Amino acid sequence: MIKRFALASLLALAVSGAQAADVYTVDPTHTQVEFTYNHFGFSNITGRFDTVESEFLFDPKDPTQSSVKVTIPMASLSTGVEKLDTHLLSADFFDAAQFPTATFTSTSVTAAGEGQLKVAGDLTLHGVTRPVVLDVSINKIDEHPFAKVPAAGFDARTTVKRSDFGVGGYVPAVSDEVTIEITLESKLAK
């Protein structure tokens, strides 16, 4: 709880004009982070990270005044194939022993049309930080039907080159470009 409060406080200080923004908590049971890459031209393999740790500041009236920081433990990787998971977590790829987390910290949020946002930020993966932009769709902002608190849901997508992060094993046979897709549900923190 203290970590969550500290994170929320840091985010509040980092966002200019965030007085109208509230702290929202990601619902881990209704949030998924998936990645897809091409394997030798034969298949498009999808994996996911089962753990997403985040709180963010969200202003439903002006989403451009929002900010987010997400941490993903690399050990939560799952492709459904244990041997592949072990290989992806090894030094050949993510080297999770040395780089146990990936993080994304937003630097700006801009409107991109009705219900659309561009969330720019810094992605740190494998000890390397690079700027990325997430194309975000606002799915719904309303009261959660069970929790009876404000809730918000989003889908986001970006494509990165894994070699930019020092994870270039087997390129070009295994695609350098990796698509990252996120679906996220959140609720106003109590």
C-alpha positions as CSV (number, residue, x, y, z in Angstrom):
1,M,0.0,0.0,0.0
2,I,2.9,2.4,0.8
3,K,4.5,1.6,-2.6
4,R,1.2,2.4,-4.4
5,F,0.8,5.7,-2.5
6,A,4.4,6.6,-3.2
7,L,4.0,5.8,-6.9
8,A,0.8,7.8,-7.1
9,S,2.5,10.8,-5.4
10,L,5.4,10.7,-7.8
11,L,3.1,10.5,-10.8
12,A,1.1,13.5,-9.4
13,L,4.3,15.5,-9.2
14,A,5.3,14.5,-12.7
15,V,2.2,15.6,-14.5
16,S,1.6,19.3,-15.0
17,G,-2.0,20.3,-14.6
18,A,-2.8,16.9,-13.1
19,Q,-5.0,18.4,-10.3
20,A,-8.1,17.0,-12.0
21,A,-6.5,13.6,-12.5
22,D,-7.3,10.8,-10.1
23,V,-5.4,7.7,-9.2
24,Y,-6.7,4.7,-11.0
25,T,-5.5,1.1,-10.3
26,V,-5.1,-1.5,-13.0
27,D,-7.3,-4.6,-12.6
28,P,-4.8,-7.4,-13.1
29,T,-7.5,-10.0,-13.8
30,H,-8.8,-7.9,-16.8
31,T,-5.5,-6.6,-18.2
32,Q,-3.3,-8.4,-20.7
33,V,0.0,-7.5,-22.4
34,E,0.7,-9.6,-25.5
35,F,3.5,-9.7,-28.0
36,T,3.6,-11.2,-31.5
37,Y,6.5,-12.0,-33.7
38,N,7.1,-13.9,-36.9
39,H,8.9,-17.3,-36.7
40,F,10.9,-18.1,-39.9
41,G,8.0,-16.8,-42.0
42,F,5.9,-19.8,-41.1
43,S,3.9,-18.6,-38.1
44,N,3.1,-15.6,-36.0
45,I,3.7,-16.5,-32.4
46,T,2.0,-14.7,-29.6
47,G,3.1,-14.7,-26.0
48,R,1.9,-12.7,-23.0
49,F,3.0,-11.3,-19.7
50,D,0.7,-12.5,-16.9
51,T,1.7,-9.8,-14.4
52,V,1.2,-6.0,-14.9
53,E,1.9,-3.7,-12.0
54,S,0.6,-0.1,-12.4
55,E,-1.2,2.8,-11.1
56,F,-1.8,5.8,-13.1
57,L,-3.3,9.3,-13.0
58,F,-6.3,9.5,-15.2
59,D,-8.5,12.5,-16.0
60,P,-11.8,11.3,-17.6
61,K,-12.7,14.8,-18.7
62,D,-9.3,15.5,-20.3
63,P,-7.3,12.3,-20.8
64,T,-4.4,14.3,-22.2
65,Q,-3.7,15.3,-18.5
66,S,-3.1,11.6,-17.6
67,S,0.1,9.7,-17.0
68,V,1.1,6.1,-16.5
69,K,4.0,4.0,-15.3
70,V,3.9,0.2,-15.8
71,T,6.2,-2.5,-14.5
72,I,6.2,-6.0,-15.9
73,P,8.1,-8.8,-14.2
74,M,9.8,-10.7,-17.1
75,A,9.3,-14.0,-15.2
76,S,5.6,-13.7,-15.8
77,L,6.2,-14.4,-19.6
78,S,4.0,-17.2,-20.9
79,T,3.8,-18.6,-24.5
80,G,2.0,-21.8,-23.5
81,V,5.2,-23.7,-24.3
82,E,7.4,-24.2,-21.3
83,K,10.6,-24.8,-23.3
84,L,10.1,-21.7,-25.4
85,D,9.4,-19.6,-22.2
86,T,12.7,-20.8,-20.7
87,H,14.5,-19.9,-23.9
88,L,13.0,-16.4,-24.2
89,L,13.9,-15.7,-20.6
90,S,17.5,-16.8,-21.1
91,A,20.5,-14.7,-22.1
92,D,19.7,-15.4,-25.8
93,F,16.7,-13.0,-25.5
94,F,15.3,-11.2,-22.4
95,D,18.1,-12.3,-20.0
96,A,15.5,-12.1,-17.1
97,A,18.1,-13.0,-14.5
98,Q,20.0,-9.8,-15.2
99,F,17.0,-7.7,-16.3
100,P,14.0,-8.9,-14.3
101,T,11.6,-6.2,-15.3
102,A,10.4,-4.1,-18.2
103,T,9.0,-0.6,-17.6
104,F,7.0,2.0,-19.6
105,T,6.8,5.5,-18.3
106,S,4.6,8.0,-20.2
107,T,6.1,11.4,-21.2
108,S,3.0,12.8,-22.9
109,V,-0.6,12.0,-23.8
110,T,-2.2,13.7,-26.9
111,A,-5.6,13.5,-28.5
112,A,-5.6,11.6,-31.8
113,G,-9.3,11.8,-32.8
114,E,-12.6,10.7,-31.2
115,G,-11.8,8.2,-28.5
116,Q,-8.1,7.9,-29.6
117,L,-4.9,8.9,-27.9
118,K,-1.2,8.8,-28.6
119,V,0.7,8.0,-25.4
120,A,4.4,8.7,-25.8
121,G,6.9,7.3,-23.3
122,D,10.1,5.5,-22.5
123,L,10.2,1.7,-22.7
124,T,13.0,0.1,-20.8
125,L,13.7,-3.5,-21.8
126,H,16.8,-5.6,-21.4
127,G,18.5,-2.6,-19.7
128,V,17.9,-0.3,-22.7
129,T,15.5,2.7,-22.8
130,R,14.0,3.9,-26.0
131,P,11.1,6.2,-26.8
132,V,7.9,4.5,-28.1
133,V,4.4,5.7,-28.9
134,L,1.3,3.7,-28.0
135,D,-1.8,4.1,-30.2
136,V,-4.6,4.0,-27.6
137,S,-8.3,3.5,-28.0
138,I,-10.6,4.5,-25.2
139,N,-13.0,1.5,-24.8
140,K,-15.2,2.9,-22.1
141,I,-15.3,5.4,-19.3
142,D,-18.2,4.8,-16.9
143,E,-19.2,3.5,-13.5
144,H,-18.1,-0.1,-13.0
145,P,-21.3,-2.2,-12.7
146,F,-20.1,-4.3,-9.7
147,A,-17.6,-2.1,-7.9
148,K,-19.8,1.0,-8.3
149,V,-16.8,3.3,-8.7
150,P,-15.5,5.1,-11.8
151,A,-13.8,2.8,-14.2
152,A,-11.9,3.1,-17.5
153,G,-10.8,0.6,-20.2
154,F,-8.3,1.0,-23.0
155,D,-6.7,-0.9,-25.8
156,A,-3.2,0.0,-27.0
157,R,-0.8,-1.1,-29.7
158,T,2.8,-0.4,-30.8
159,T,5.5,-2.1,-32.8
160,V,9.1,-2.1,-31.7
161,K,12.3,-3.5,-33.1
162,R,13.7,-5.9,-30.5
163,S,17.2,-5.4,-31.8
164,D,16.9,-1.7,-30.6
165,F,16.8,-3.1,-27.1
166,G,19.7,-5.6,-27.4
167,V,17.3,-8.6,-28.0
168,G,18.3,-9.3,-31.5
169,G,18.9,-13.1,-31.4
170,Y,18.1,-14.9,-34.7
171,V,17.2,-11.8,-36.7
172,P,16.1,-11.8,-39.5
173,A,14.9,-15.4,-39.4
174,V,12.8,-14.5,-36.4
175,S,11.3,-11.1,-37.0
176,D,13.0,-8.0,-35.6
177,E,9.6,-6.3,-35.4
178,V,7.4,-7.3,-32.5
179,T,3.9,-6.0,-32.1
180,I,2.8,-5.3,-28.5
181,E,-1.0,-5.2,-27.8
182,I,-2.5,-4.2,-24.4
183,T,-6.0,-4.4,-23.1
184,L,-6.4,-2.7,-19.8
185,E,-9.3,-2.2,-17.3
186,S,-8.9,0.1,-14.3
187,K,-10.9,1.5,-11.4
188,L,-10.6,4.6,-9.3
189,A,-8.4,3.8,-6.4
190,K,-10.1,3.9,-3.0
